[in-house]
Amino acid sequence: MSVANETGGWGRWGSRDFAASLHPGRNVLAIAALTVLSIACQVRWGTIPDTSWLITVCERILSGERLYTQIYETNPPFSVWLYLPPVAAARLLGIAPEVLVQAWTYLAALVGLSFSGVIVKRAGFAEAASLFALAPAFYAMLVVFPGNAFSEREHIGIALFMPLLALHAWRARRDATAQPGLGLAALAGLSGSVLLLIKPYYAIMVLAPALLVAARQCSLKSVFAPEHWVIGGVCIAYFGAVTLIHPEFLRDVYPLMADVYAKVSVFLPIVIVYGFTWGFLVFLTWWLWPAGRFPELAAVAMTASVAGMFPLFYQAKGWAYHAYPAIFCAVAAILCLLALPRIEQQQPRLLSFVTAPSRAWALAGVAIAFLPYWSTQKPDPALVAAIRAATDRPTVALVSPDISSGHPLNRMIDGQFVSTHVSDWLGAFSLRLSQQAVLSGDTAEATRYQAIMVRYAESKREEFERLRADVIIFKKNNTNWTSQLTERFGFDAILARYHVLAEDGALRIYLRDDYVRPGPLTVGRLTSASSPASASD
């Protein structure tokens, strides 16, 4: 069966003449329309928890606090540095940093897509014209598809990773009349290094395509290409900077992350939610694969997708943004196959009943893959309105192991988050590991994790008593952890000095009994208090 000849299929898109006839202005209009659509969609998801917290971290750093001492961030410093430019610019301009962080994300998507297009065009791929026609589809995967992962570090990182994959595909070509220039390779390496600076284990997404290229060319020369030296140099420089600027991360934070955070894992939900979806995308790639040909762009993208599944299972938390690099690369491989001028597809007898056009199957794959990205962690607007009506720039503390309990809620109520830790993950995870060790009969491990939990809980109690936050956000349905705080560490006495201001199904909001809303109330302020929109310093 030839996909190009399907009735109602993708045949016209497989024609280079048709793709070449498209006016560039149409792509510009399509990308502009997708940007507007994406901005409208972001109203549903709001600023996601991780991004909201990192914006708060950046603001506190710009106000003079020190990372890893006064602010305990679990990620390496590049996760913070990535957002510092837009947050600093927002402070200078006096606008909400969320606006510029979103603009920063769109800029990364446009830079990654445009640079990839330059490399594909210079490489002379036969499908270049069709890929140009499909540019809006790639852009949609970067700005609409991410959903609840929009502006995540992995999201920005994979957008800037695309040029490196295109360069790998160029090097994989046996019929290439020219090789990438040094400047182009260096820029692609610099762009691709962002994903590794975010999380080092994404290096496997560089290594796997590089080895594919080496196997294709029957030479290891490509492994030592200039772009890889640039990536290596950037990573070494970054490690040196972390050692000099933030030795606390390597000395204090990372050991706890490896000992506690990394040991709490889930695997079955990952297999169910992402494994089957990814498997379907792999099937579509195989189904579209041209017989007797080696489409370099699709091969490199799918190799990166396979490699991207390893960090997903290594992190073992099951969050949608952890799966985004692998899912995006798999969809990119499908789009690259659909862009081939002629696709002669193998037709196993078991699939002889499949007559739906390839475009329909591709859309079905994207729709299925999008489901985990559809859910939102945006706080209840009524809860936000109730807090804003009773407070004015309150100091905020959190009792919850879940980052989404306090962020973006803290920013939506114009709060000042004063806790050192983003959430109680260290205490709650240590408690869980201690209980697991008891069940397995490992008394020494149980005692060790219990000690970590106790140290954390006692330091949290001291912090609460010292700071006396105006508002406490309390997660209701995590009784295993919260009961420890209230029954063993005196948080019942702390909460006795507060009263319940509002609550919903997940959160209970406490307001300090002696809190007095500062400053004169104006009509404008009362009006803004009823709005759930995010605010900034």
N, C-alpha and C positions, 0 to 999 in steps of 0.2 A: 504493500500500500504506500502510495506517495502522499505525504501530508500536503505537499504543494498543490496537488491536484484534487484535494478534497472539495466537495461541494459545500460552499459556505465556510470553508476553512481559512487557513492563513496564507493561502497561495499568493494573494496580491502583495502581502507584506514580504513574501519571499522574493519578490522581483526587485532587482537592483534599480531597474528603470523607474518603477513606481516610486521607490523610496527616494531616488535622486530627484524626482520631479517635485517633491514637497518643498515648498518655500520655507526658508529658515524662519521667517516671521511666524509661521504656524507653530513651530516648536516654542518660540518665545512666548506666544500667547497661551499655549497649553501649559507651559511651566508657570506662567503668571497665574493662570486660573487654578492650578493645583496648589500654588502657594496660598491663595485666598481660601481655597477649600480646607487646606491643612490648618490655617489659622482659625477658621470657624470650628473645625473638629477639636482643636485644643481647648475650646471652651468646655467640652465634655470632660476631658481628662485633667485639665488644670495643670499647674506645675507639679510634676511628679515628686514623690517624697525625697528621693536621693538628691535631685537637683535643688529642691527647696532647702534642704539641709546644707548642701555645699554653698549655696548662695549666702546662707546665714553664717557659715564658717568664714567665707571671704569677707563679709562685712565686719565680723569680729576681729579678723586679722588686720583689716584696714583701720580699725579703731584702736589697734595697739596690742591685742591679745596674741599670745604665742601658741602656735600649733603644737599639739602633742603634750603640752603641759597645762595650759589653761583651757584648751579645747582638745578633747580626746577624739581624734578622727581615726577610724579603723583602716583607711586606705592610705597608700603611699602619697606623698605630697603632690605628685602631678595631677591627681584627681582634683585637688584644690586649685593648683596653678592653672588648670585648663579653663576655669571659670573666672579667675581673677581679672583678666582684661575687661570683659563686659561689665562685671560688677563694679570695678573701679571707674569705668567710663560712665556708668549709670549714676554713681555718686557725684561725679563732676557735673553731670548734666542735670541732676536733680530729678531723675525719673526712676520708675520702678525697675530694679535690676532684672526682674523676670522678662521684661520686654526685650532688653538687649541680649539676654541669654538665649531667648528664642531666635532673635536675629542672628546671633553667633552660630546657632545650629543650622539655620537655613544657609548661611554663608559657607559653612563646612560642606553641606550637601552640594551646593553649586560649584564650589572649588573642586571637590572630588569628582563630580560628574564631568565638568568641563575638561579637567586635566586628563581624565581617562579618555575622553573623546579625542583630545590632541594626540595621545599616544596611539590609539587605534587608527587614526587617520594617517599618521606618519609611518606606521607599520605596514600599511597597505593591505589590510585584511579585506577579503572579498566581500564580507558582510558589513563593511563599514557604512555604506549608504543606508542599509536596512537598520542598522543599529542607531544611526542618526534619527531615523523615523521613530524608533522605539525609545528615544531619549526621555520623553515624558513618562513612559512606563517605569523606567529606572528611577526617575525623580520621584514618582509616586511611591515607590518602594522605600525611598529615603525620607519622605516628609509626611505621607499619609499612613502608610502601613505601620510605622513604628508604634502608633497608638500610645499605650501607656509606657512605652520605652522612649518616647520622644525626648531628646536632649540628654539622655543617659550618656555616660562616658563611652560605652560600647557603641552607641548609636553614632556619635560624632567620630569615634575612632574608625568604624567600618566605612563611613563615608569617605574619609581621607585615605583609606586602605585600597580603594578601588584602583587608583593609578598604578600601584605596585603590582596588582594582579594583571592589569593590562600589559605592563612591561614584561612580566613573566611569560605571558602568552606570546608576546613578540619574540622573545628569546627562544620559545619552543618551536617556532616556525623553521622548517628545514629549507623552505624556498624563499626565505627573506632575502631581498636584494641589498639590504643595509641593516646595520645593527644600531641600537640606541646610542645616542651620543652621551658623553660623560656628564654634561650638565643636566640633561633630561633624566638620566639614571640617578644622579644625586638628588634631584628634586623629588623623584618618585620614592627613593629611599627615605628621605626626610619626611615626606607625607605619610608613608607607611609606618614609620617608627612610632607615630602617635598611639596606635593601638597597643604596641608593646609597652610604651611608657605608662599607659593606663593600667595594664595588667601583664606582667612579663610572660605568663604562660601562653599568651597568644603568639609567641614566637613560633609555635608549631604551625601556625597558619602562614608563616613565611617559609619555614623549612620544607613543608610538604610540597608546595608548588615548585620550590627550587629544585627539589629532588626529582619531581616529575620532568622538569625541563632537562635536568642532567640525564635522566633515562632516555628522554626523547632524542637528545643530541648525542647520546653515548659518550658523554664527557662530563667531568666534574667542573669544568671551567666556569660554567654558569653559576655554580654555588659560590664562587669567589668574585662574582660580578660587582661593579662599583656600588650599586644600590645596597648590597648586603654589607659592604664595608662602612657605608654611611650609617646604616641602621646599628651596626655594632659599635661604631664610634659614638653615636648619640646615646645609646644605652649605657656605655661605660662612663660617659660624661655625666649622665643623669645619676648613676649610682654614686659617683664621686660627690656630686652636689648634695645628694641626700645625706651622705656620710658627714659632710662638712656642715650643712645648714641644719639638718634635723637628725642628729645622731640618736635622739630619743626614739625615733620610729624603729630603727634596727635593734636598739638596745631594750626597749620596753614594750612597744606595741606589737611588733611582728611576732615575738615569742608567744605572747598571749593569743594572738590570732591563730597561730599554728597549733597551739595547745588546746584552745577552747573552741573558737569559732569554726575552724576547719573540720573539727570532729563531729559536729552536729550536721547530719546530712540526710537527704531523702533521695531515693533512687526510683522507686515505683512510680511516683507522680511524674517524674521526668520522662520515663519510658512511655507512660500513658498519654501525657499531654503533648510532648514534643517528639518522642521517638517514632510514633506511628505517623504523625504529620510529616516529619522529615523523610521517613521511609517512602511515603507517597510521592514526595517531590523527587526522590531518587528514582522511583519507578518511572515518573514522567520523563525524567532526563534520559533514562535508558530507552524508553519507548520512542523518543524523538531522535535518538542518536543515529546519525547517518551511517549506513552500512559501508564499510571499507574506507572510512575517512576518519581523520583525527582533527576535529574542530578545536583549535588551541584555546580559544577564549572560554568555551564551555568546559573544556577539560580542566583548565586551571581553576575556574570558579568552583567546579564541583570538588576538586581536590581540596581547595580551601574550606569548603563546606564540611567535608568529611573531617578535616583536621579541627574545625571549629566545634565539633561535637565533643572532643576530648576535654576542653575547658569547661563545657557545660556539665559534664559528669564529674569532673575534678572538683568544681566548686560545690556541686551537689546540693544546691538550694532550690532549684526549680523555678527561679524567677524568670519572667518573660525576657527581660533584657539580656540575660545570660545566653539565651538561645538565639538572639537576634543575628549575631554574625554568621552562624551556620545556616539559619533559615534564609537570610538575605542572599548569601552566596549561592544557595541551591536555586532560588528563584532567578538570580542573575544568570546561572547556567542555562536554565530553561529559555529565558529571553534570548540569550546568545544563539541557542539552537534554532529558535523560531526565526531568527534573522538571517540564517544561512540562505543563499540564493536558491539552492535546490536541496531539499531534504529527502533523501531516499531512505525510508524507514523500514527496519526489519519488522516482519509481521509474524510472530509466533502463532501457531495454530490456536493455542489457548486464548489468544486475544483477537481472533478473527471476528468476533462479534462486536468489537469496539469500532463504532462508526462515527462517533462524535468528533467534530473538528478539533484540531489540536489547540486552537485558541480557547475553546470551551473548557478543555481539560486543564489548561494553564490557569485560567481564571478560577476553576474549582480548587486547584492546589493552593493558590494565593488566598482564597476565601477560607479554606480550612486552616491554613497556617496563621491567619489573622486572628482567629478566635481567642487565643490567650492574650492578645494585645488589646482586646475590646474592653475588658473590665476597667473600672476606674476606682481609684482610692481617694477621690476628692471628698472632703468632709461634707456633712449635711449642712446645706445653707442656713437652715433654721438654727442649728447649733452655733454657727459662726455669727449670725445676727444677734443671738441672745448674748453672746460674750461681748461683742462690740458695743451693744447697747448699755452694758453695765461697766465697761472699762475704757481706759484711754491709755494706749501703749503700755499694757501691763507687763511685768516681768513674769516669765513662764517657766515652769519646771514640769517634768514628765515622770510618770510611773507606768512604764510599759516596756516590754522587750521589743516592741514593734516600732520601727522608725515611722511608719505611716500614721501612728496614733498622734504624733506631735507635729509632723511635717507633711503637708504644707499648712496645717491648721495654725501653727504659730504665726506664720507670715500673713495669713488671711485675717487674723484678728489684730494685726499690727503689733504683735507681741515682741518682747525682747527675751529670747531664749537664754537663760542664765546657767543651765546645767552644763557641767563639763562634758558629759557623755550624751551622744545623740539619743540613746535609749538604754534600756537595762539588759541588753543582750548578754553582756559579760556575766552578770549575776544569774540571769535565768538559764543561760546555757551551762554555766558551771553547776547549777543546781541539778539540771537534767542529767549531766554526765556523772555527777555524784550518785544520783539515784540509780542510774544504769549500772554503775560499778558495784553498788550494794547488791543489786539483783544478780550480778554475775559472780559475786563472792570475792571481789577484789577490794579488800578493806583499805589497802594503802592508797589506791587510786581514789576511792570514795572519800577518804580523809583529805587528800590533796585538793580535790575539786571543791570539797566543802569549805576548806580554808580560803580558796579564791573567792567563793561566793560570800563568805562572811566578811572578808576584807572589803569587798565591793559594797555590800549592804551597809556596813558601818561608815564607810566614807560617804555614801549617799545620804545617810541620816545626818551626819555632821554638816554636809553641804546644805541640806534642806533647812536645818535649824539656823545656820548662819545666814543664808540668803533670804529666807522668808519670802519666797516668790508670791506675787499677787495671785496668780492663777496656777493651779495644779491640774494637769490633764492626766486622768486615771483610766487605764484600760480595765474594763469590768470582767471580761471573760477569761482572764488568765489567772485563775485562783491559785494555781500551784506556786507562782512567783509572788503575787501580791499578798497572799496569806502569810508567806514567810516574812515579808516586810512589816506587816501589821501586827503579827503575833509574836515575832522574835526580836524585831529591831526598833520597836517604838514608833512606828509610823501611825498607829492608831492615835497616839497622843498628838502627833503633828497634825493629822487631819482633823482632830477635835477643835483646832483653832480656825477651821474653815467651815463653810457651809456649801451645800450643793447649789450651784447656780443653774446648771442645765445638764441634760444628758440625752443620749440616744441609745440605740441598741448596743453599741460597742464602747462608748466613752462616757465618763462622768466628769464633769467640770466642777472643780472646787474653787471658790473665791474666798480669800482671807477675810475673816470677820471684821477686822479693823481697817479694811481697805477703804480709802476715800478717793474717789475719782478726782484727779488733779485738774486745775485750770477751769476757766469759765466755759460753760456749754454754749455753743452757737448753733444756730439753725443748720448751718452747713455741716457741722460736725455730727449733729443728730441724724441728719440725712445720710451721711456716709457711714454711720454706725450700723445702718440696716443693710448695707451692701456687703456681699461676700467676696468682693474683689480683693486681690492681693494688694498689700501696701508695702512700702519700703521706707528705710531711713531717709 
